[in-house]
């Protein structure tokens, strides 16, 4: 008897073993989609990158970390047109 829908029984589309495989594949697809969306943040937006630092900000940070002394800091600041 055929009801107009895919017949999963013997002699139908692949026999009885295709039904479970089909639903496992659908479940796998749903899980893959959920994981993919979760990794992207769920809304499809990309992470915001911070704006690039100016040369003055980099110089200030280097001085604050002690990478350069006051004399070098002042010399470079004057070169940058402080």
C-alpha positions in Angstrom: 0.0 0.0 0.0 1.4 3.4 -0.9 0.2 6.6 0.9 1.9 9.1 -1.4 4.9 9.6 0.8 8.3 8.0 0.8 7.9 4.3 1.5 10.6 3.2 3.9 9.6 -0.5 4.1 10.9 -3.5 2.1 11.0 -2.7 -1.6 10.8 1.0 -0.9 13.5 3.7 -0.8 16.5 1.7 0.4 14.6 -0.7 2.6 14.1 -0.5 6.4 17.7 0.5 7.2 17.6 3.9 5.4 15.0 5.4 7.8 17.3 5.5 10.9 20.3 6.6 8.8 18.3 9.5 7.3 17.2 10.7 10.7 20.7 10.4 12.2 22.0 12.5 9.3 19.3 15.1 9.9 20.2 15.2 13.6 23.9 15.5 12.7 23.1 18.4 10.4 21.2 20.2 13.1 24.0 19.8 15.7 26.6 21.0 13.2 24.5 24.1 12.4 24.0 24.9 16.1 27.8 24.5 16.8 28.7 26.7 13.8 26.3 29.4 14.9 27.6 29.3 18.5 31.2 29.7 17.4 30.3 32.8 15.3 28.6 34.4 18.3 25.1 33.4 17.1 24.4 36.7 15.4 26.7 36.5 12.5 28.7 39.6 13.4 32.5 39.6 13.5 34.5 40.6 16.6 35.2 44.3 16.8 38.9 45.1 16.5 40.3 47.9 18.6 41.4 51.0 16.7 45.1 51.3 15.9 47.3 53.1 18.4 48.8 56.4 17.5 52.6 56.8 17.7 52.2 59.1 20.8 50.2 56.4 22.6 52.8 53.7 21.8 55.6 56.1 23.0 53.6 56.8 26.2 53.2 53.1 26.9 56.8 52.3 26.3 57.8 55.0 28.8 55.3 53.8 31.3 56.6 50.2 31.0 60.2 51.4 31.6 61.4 50.4 28.1 62.8 53.8 27.5 64.1 56.5 29.9 62.9 60.0 30.3 65.6 61.5 28.1 64.8 59.1 25.2 61.0 59.7 25.8 61.4 63.5 25.5 63.7 63.2 22.4 61.2 60.9 20.6 58.2 63.0 21.6 59.9 66.1 20.2 60.6 64.2 16.9 57.0 63.3 16.7 55.9 66.9 17.1 54.4 66.5 20.6 
